[in-house]
Amino acid sequence: MPESMSLGAQRVRESFNPSGNELVDKIKRYTADLIDLCNAENDKHDDPEKGRCFSLAMTHFEDAAMWAVKGATTPKK
């Protein structure tokens, strides 16, 4: 991945969407923004508890994005 990509964009692999699904693009973009927001806030503090909370949030956003992408790409029965 290009080094110019944000941490959020890297974590959700924002540029990977072989199906070209617009909903997948939105899920990944919004999730990347949330991860970047938490990362920026975490960098402002040296409080370990705040860092733990922001780190957990970033992990769960990434996890949620994977499930949302699965939902967005699951074929109808």
Secondary structure, 3 states (H helix, E strand, C coil): CCCCCCHHHHHCCCCCCCCCCHHHHHHHHHHHHHHHHHHHHHHCCCCHHHHHHHHHHHHHHHHHHHHHHHHHHCCCC
